[in-house]
Structures are given as structure tokens and as C-alpha cells.
Amino acid sequence: MPMEVRFPGGVAVEAIHAGMTIRTDQPVAAGGAGSAPSPFDLFLVSLSTCAGFYATQYMKARSLQA
């Protein structure tokens, strides 16, 4: 599925994928407006939620409790 990347201004970047817009910005101290997560913070969050999803599915499939 194609992805579109936009630069709405400042150091903000948006990626449009599967009908959803993912927005990033830099903290004020790094020259941004602090209006969205930084790309690196979003990367860490995506890794964490991906691991959490698969861990949950693994536990469900084996009837394990958290």
C-alpha cells in the first residue's frame, strides 16, 4: 500500500498510510513546536506496541494469564 509523506511546515512531518495520518514534530528545544511525538519517540512506541500485541496473542493462544 503506498504511503504519502508531507511536510506541513517547520520540522513537522506527516505520513499518510491506509487512510490515516501519522504526524511527527520535534520538541521545542530541538526547533519544533512540540505538537506531536518526535519520530524517534514514535519509533519506540511502535516497537513497544508491536511487541505487546504479539506477547498478548502468544499468551491468549496458550491460555496464559498476565
DAPEKA-V736275 format. One record per helix or strand of 3 or more residues. SS is the DSSP state (a for helix, b for strand). FROM is the first residue (numbers start at 1). TO is the last residue. If there is no record, write none. Layout:
BEGIN
SS&FROM&TO ; SS&FROM&TO
END
This chain:
BEGIN
b&3&9 ; b&12&17 ; b&20&24 ; a&28&30 ; a&39&61
END
